[in-house]
């Protein structure tokens, strides 16, 4: 059966050819949904006592992820530490990906924040916050973009997925064009309403407004030679960090719950950090994300710097970039925060009708 004609045309200019090759993710026809789970451990300081308890919590999460019996394990599991010089907290984050919904629900049920938190010794319990941010959505409402095929994290490790080269890149509006559902949906956001004020210590559960966007974008330079690694760390990385500062400090940009993450090697301490980072962030709408990307000097500096880097190192470059974006219908996300700082994740942004607070 032929697909219906697009309601909304592509943004791609006629005859457009990208200046550099790019690939995006496709799925077999029987894959209908993707499931993504983030689990966070927030500790009040990096004291030795708290460090040991944090490791125990993280190991509990690892054990429950690996204990699936007859259910398939996640296709991908990655771990990170939060990079944020403005916070005294230390946080560890785990992300896992599935196409099997039953296995995803099983793990979600096993990660009961109240139970895990109650197992922390009483003298340290108040110093830890735990959180969950999870999404379950049709694959027609996500998009990806990769600069190479030799390093493919995140969604690209899902079963029954494959990559193909494409021309839906290197023009403004390309990300929207890569989302299949954009052919018939403008992804208009919900109208805003009063924000709920949440204090530290609360147990907060909630869901998302319509067409909330989540992005994870990655930088991998672990395989670069010394010259290229230095070029990234001294030129590109500071530009990225300036862009993140702008998003954090400018509410009108629409960014929420931004986290700058350094990848770690699971089962090791921070001495095993890799030359790899990623940024995760929510946006109130795809329009807001596109607006920042297209017109603000902080993102244009990131984009143009990446193009200069690609031109400088040419075919021999080993620096890899990629991203994945999901556009969530109302109720497709689940948020839960227990004893977290008031600014953690979506706690500072969710509206009255989206949050339920317990004590």
Secondary structure by P-SEA (a helix, b strand, c coil): cccccccccccccccccccbbbbbbbbcccccbbbbbbbbbbbccccaaaaaaaaaaaaaaaaaaacccccccccbbbbbbbbcccccbbbbbbbbbbccaaaaaaaaaaccaaaaaaaccccccccbbbbbbbbbbbcccccccccccccccccccccccccccccccccccccccccccccccccccccccbbbbbccccccccccccbbbbbbbbcccccccaaaaaaaaaccaaaaaaaaaaaaacccccccbbbbbbbbcccccccccccbbbbbbccccaaaaaaaacccaaaaaaaaaaaaaaaaccccccccccbbbbbbccccbbbbbcccccccccccccccccccccc
